């Protein structure tokens, strides 16, 4: 059955209450009951939650074949927790496990072999890269992988679409009662936003730390009332890969030109006024937008009320210069962001549900004026792909892209027209991760296009003297440089589904076919 | 043109292609690996074979390791490899064999 972005969803997938994507706001007003976890009372005042090792914790939680375990990705490429826990699970002879992670990356390559061995048979994640991406795309995973945005993941947990049996939460610091924080210790990651829903909705919660601190560890990101056990290990991650020391701001003139044009587009809209709100992605040109915004804000004498999202140094700098009133944080990408969330009184940590769950009643993304994001591909219907490469293999992350794009009043994609030989602007993206109805403006190095659904933005931008063109013209320009690409060929088997934020099916990813 | 010895042109840098050509016992043997194989493999093959035809090369083993080069780059690398291999000593015949 065709969905609202024109993708054919196989009928076989449309069971157990699953339906096709019908538009971003289709589920408005839908009634649902939140599930409650089945938990074990910890009544004895003198009992200890601290266990000697991970194996004992897995035993005590009663982890069995076929269960679901969860992880967060605040340690990014420096994460040791997923591999540490999964190795122990495999060594104990447990298999048929579903991993429900907020994201998986190159650090988790060993999981690919566990997929081949049947230890891991299900993957639910917001990011999939490296060898895991290859394994899933090659059809090695027994069950169909589920890809969700950050907000969509929390929705799935809070609506009971995924039930977590055991949540393993790596924490930079914890006290012996499981009050855990992103602050301090050897592997300081700033915040633990992605784990909040896991702690509240999993049957069993295990905090794993390398730095046990005196009770009480306040204020906790993960509340001890939800935690069954605490395990102390030597190292939970590689600090150098958790928070980059200094994320280099691009010096590439092409990136800077696009960033400046993006800032000019923002400044031409009615939303660019005192008290506006903003989120930017962590890609080169998106980050550089902050630099150009600064001078435009100073020039107009206006300030930003709040900045949202994964936080980096450029945002922290604007906060410290008094150009942003407050920063609302779900992830820290560099040392400056980690330091700021611990020390600045108006830099706040929120949960991922607060950030972006489309089915709660107060997601911050809905209050955004602007978001600036990147894209691997964007097509003439403004649909964006950020999850499959040009060869059809899974190697990306929807992350918060669909969430912020859907919530913001003005969503801008900044991307070069071509990357190497790959056209970024194309006829039809390989996989739709963010529907075109959420995208308002496309800024490339060869011109700016505005979604025809936003005639208000067309007049605002052209009135400011900024030339715009049609997205089809940009696509033709790209094809004239690199040639018209052949369609990527896939096998028949569906290996992953891309859920829309509301849980309906936006697209499917099929097994790759070797090119001959 | 006659392929007399093994010759190479191009690099393995991004957006370039490395072309290696050597004599064969008759006919064209074509081997390609490319970072954009799925979307442009067919097109690269056509450009390489077309370029060889223009140069009147009828017998060669040609190997292309492509890193996302544009057609014009691939064509230039193939032409260069052929000229090197054939021991061509005169000026490059622009607008003649090299179109």
Interface residues (C-beta under 8 A of the other chain):
Chain A: X390 X391 X392 X420 X421 X422 X481 X482 X483 X485 X486 X488 X489 X515
Chain B: X14 X15 X35 X36 X37 X38 X39 X40 X41 X42 X43 X67 X68 X69 X70 X71
